[in-house]
Amino acid sequence: MLSLSENLFLIHSSSAGEGKTKGMAKGLTLCHRNDVFSGECAGFGLPVMKSGDLTVFPSLFSLKLLNSVTVEAVYHLNLINTWKIQGFTAPNRFKVFMEKIVDIYMKWPVIQPTGLKIRDAIFSSLQIRSTMKPGNSFGYCRVLYQAEAHRLKIGINGQSLLYRSELIVLNEVPGIGFYRMKSDKDIRNSTNFLPWQPCTLATAIENPALQIGFHLSLPGNQRPEFFQIAAGREVSRDLNWAGLSITTERAVFTYHVNFYQ
């Protein structure tokens, strides 16, 4: 357990979660008093890799508590999202098709609310479900988590990853409860909070009922132009997450998650 404040702390639990995230590793999970914010989300500081059109997810290789405020995790990038239709494994071309659909979905925020409703209707009628399965190994990513007062420092080292085009580091909480996105331009709640949209480091995700929020920042030695920040929230069939991602072509970098109450 890494403490952030009197009421906020972080834990690591690969058993926490629901939906397809049960089949993959997690980053650190935020907790408030007796509440564990797991949901169908990735937690904080979870590396995902893009290799061309393929998205590769992590399993946990090792976890070490180095001291009272520092945890080191090594993630094995070897999990692929697979699909089943009416209980039968979908052909590989369906996986390729879904990767392209997701790419279009993420690039066009204006279609996302309608797209999510269409997805739910089709997935329900055809009994389409996704799950994580082991695939080829793309190497290992080392992540160092260091807790301070209301801040989590996250150091990423993906130098040993193979065929890497981009690293995407996820920072997620459940979408139920965390339904507000606050930026330097506006505030969006629930249905106005789109599933995925580019944003700035000033953007925060909030739980209004508990008055908890977080946003990302970069230390002074990191150049912001090398990083893309996005915010998103999906609460639907088999989906329950909200969060901020940081995407880069760099293999080694550090960023911060800043929490507030």
Secondary structure, 3 states (H helix, E strand, C coil): CEECCCCEEEECCCCCCCHHHHHCCCCEEEEECCEEECCECCCEEEEEEEECCEEEEEEEEEEEEEECCEEEEEEEEEEEEEEEECCEECCHHHHHHHHHHHHHHHHCHHHHHHHHHHHHHHHHHHCEEEEEEECCCCCEEEEEEEEECCEEEEEEECCCCCCCCEEEEEEEECCCCCCEEECCCCEEEHHHCCCCEEECCCCEEEECCCCEEEEEECCCCCCHHHCEEEEEEEEECCEEEEEEEEEECCCEEEEEEEEEC
